[in-house]
Amino acid sequence: MPDGGQNFPALVLNADFRPLSYFPLSLWSWQDAVKAVFLDRVSVLSEYEHEVHSVSSAMRLPSVIALKDFVPGLRQPAFTRFNVFLRDGFTCQYCHSRLPAPELTFDHVIPRARGGRTTWENVVTACGACNLRKGSKLPRECHMFPYETPRRPNSWELQDRGRAFPPNYLHESWRDFLYWDTELET
């Protein structure tokens, strides 16, 4: 295979035929997908035209697979910088600018220097300029209030929010299993 098969990820669906996650999109390498097929842990729903070969057989690479056993979703999402950005739609909660993740930071609404904690209920997405402007002040001291009150999202909310941010690459064979309004790239 000329590129080592690196451009042939498999979309992974749960047993209910929904993606395990939308953001990041649940993808496995072709190697992991082939291994799961041989271990009879997944069903192949769609295949690429490309094949892998062993000494005695050939197999088309899976492009969409579904787990045979249902994996329940996590009840509470992990508190991570990325999940805070996702909850807030990659939008500064002070100036409402939508920016790529590398240009964002998070801000403690009640600053740590004032006893604020690093929790879902006290952290919001902020651009660098707003974070610097707010500094260690309370919102009322600098007249900077978040657009949305920070709160703990559930897993379904994060998954739903993730649908608003389709990845850069979506294979045509995934079209029937994903639900974005944008056109898929081929």
C-alpha positions in Angstrom: 0.0 0.0 0.0 1.7 3.2 -1.2 0.9 5.4 1.9 1.0 2.6 4.4 -2.8 2.8 4.8 -2.7 5.9 6.9 -5.4 7.6 4.9 -7.9 4.9 5.5 -9.5 5.5 8.9 -12.6 3.6 9.9 -15.6 5.4 11.3 -16.5 3.6 14.5 -20.2 3.3 15.4 -21.7 2.0 18.6 -24.1 -1.0 18.4 -26.9 1.4 17.9 -25.2 2.7 14.7 -24.4 6.1 16.1 -20.8 7.4 16.3 -19.1 6.7 19.6 -18.3 10.5 19.5 -18.7 13.3 17.1 -16.0 15.6 18.4 -13.5 14.3 18.1 -15.0 11.9 15.5 -14.7 8.3 16.6 -12.1 6.9 14.1 -9.8 3.9 14.3 -6.7 3.3 12.2 -7.1 0.7 9.5 -4.9 -1.7 11.5 -7.2 -1.5 14.6 -10.3 -1.9 12.4 -8.8 -5.0 10.7 -7.8 -6.5 14.1 -11.4 -5.9 15.4 -12.9 -7.6 12.4 -10.7 -10.7 12.9 -11.5 -10.8 16.6 -15.3 -10.6 15.6 -15.8 -7.5 17.7 -17.3 -5.4 14.9 -19.5 -5.7 11.8 -18.2 -4.1 8.6 -20.8 -1.7 7.1 -18.8 -0.2 4.3 -15.4 -0.7 2.8 -12.7 1.2 0.9 -11.6 0.1 -2.6 -8.1 -0.5 -1.2 -7.0 -3.9 0.0 -4.5 -5.3 2.4 -2.8 -8.6 1.6 -1.3 -11.4 3.6 0.4 -14.5 2.2 -2.8 -16.3 1.8 -5.6 -13.8 1.6 -6.7 -10.2 0.7 -9.2 -8.0 2.5 -10.7 -4.7 1.6 -10.2 -2.0 4.3 -13.2 -1.2 6.4 -14.4 2.4 6.1 -17.4 2.1 8.5 -17.6 -0.5 11.4 -20.2 -1.0 14.1 -19.4 -2.5 17.5 -21.2 -5.7 18.2 -21.6 -4.9 21.9 -23.2 -1.6 22.9 -20.8 0.8 24.9 -22.8 3.1 27.1 -21.8 6.8 27.1 -20.1 8.3 30.0 -22.4 9.9 32.5 -20.2 12.9 33.2 -17.7 14.3 30.7 -14.1 14.9 31.9 -13.2 18.4 32.8 -10.6 19.3 30.2 -9.6 22.5 28.5 -10.8 21.1 25.2 -14.2 20.1 26.7 -14.6 23.6 28.1 -13.9 25.1 24.7 -16.4 22.6 23.1 -19.1 23.4 25.8 -18.6 27.2 24.9 -18.6 26.6 21.2 -14.9 27.8 20.8 -16.3 31.2 21.6 -14.8 33.8 24.0 -17.5 34.2 26.7 -16.6 37.9 27.1 -16.2 39.4 23.6 -18.1 36.5 21.8 -15.3 36.0 19.2 -15.2 32.5 17.7 -11.5 31.3 17.5 -9.5 28.2 16.8 -8.5 26.3 20.0 -4.8 27.4 19.9 -6.0 31.0 20.2 -8.2 30.3 23.2 -7.5 30.0 26.9 -9.8 29.5 29.8 -10.6 32.0 32.5 -11.7 31.5 36.1 -14.8 33.7 36.5 -13.9 34.0 40.2 -10.1 34.1 40.0 -8.0 31.5 41.8 -6.3 34.4 43.6 -9.7 35.2 45.1 -10.6 31.7 46.1 -12.1 30.5 42.8 -11.8 26.9 41.9 -11.1 25.1 38.6 -14.5 23.6 38.0 -17.1 23.5 35.3 -19.1 26.1 37.2 -16.2 28.6 37.4 -14.3 28.3 34.2 -15.2 29.8 30.8 -13.5 30.0 27.4 -11.7 33.3 26.8 -9.6 34.9 24.1 -6.1 36.0 25.2 -7.0 39.7 25.1 -10.1 39.3 27.3 -8.3 37.0 29.7 -5.5 39.6 30.1 -8.0 42.5 30.5 -10.0 40.7 33.2 -6.9 39.5 35.0 -7.6 38.6 38.6 -10.6 40.9 38.9 -14.1 39.8 39.7 -16.6 40.3 36.9 -18.3 43.2 38.6 -15.0 45.0 39.1 -14.2 45.0 35.4 -17.7 44.9 34.0 -16.9 41.6 32.2 -19.6 39.0 32.5 -19.7 35.7 30.6 -22.4 35.4 27.9 -23.5 32.1 29.4 -23.3 31.0 33.0 -20.7 28.3 33.2 -22.1 24.9 34.1 -21.3 21.2 33.9 -22.5 19.8 30.6 -23.6 16.2 30.2 -22.1 13.9 27.6 -25.0 14.3 25.2 -24.7 18.1 25.2 -21.0 17.9 24.3 -21.8 15.3 21.6 -24.5 17.5 20.2 -22.2 20.6 20.4 -19.5 18.6 18.6 -21.8 18.1 15.6 -21.5 21.9 14.9 -17.8 21.3 14.2 -17.4 18.8 11.4 -13.8 17.5 10.9 -11.7 18.6 7.9 -12.1 15.2 6.3 -15.2 13.1 5.9 -15.2 10.1 3.6 -18.2 9.7 1.3 -19.0 6.2 2.8 -19.6 7.9 6.2 -22.5 10.1 4.8 -25.3 7.8 5.9 -24.0 7.6 9.5 -23.2 11.2 10.3 -25.5 14.2 10.6 -24.0 17.5 9.6 -25.6 20.1 7.5 -22.4 20.8 5.5 -21.4 18.9 2.4 -19.0 16.1 3.0 -15.6 16.2 1.4 -14.5 13.3 -0.8 
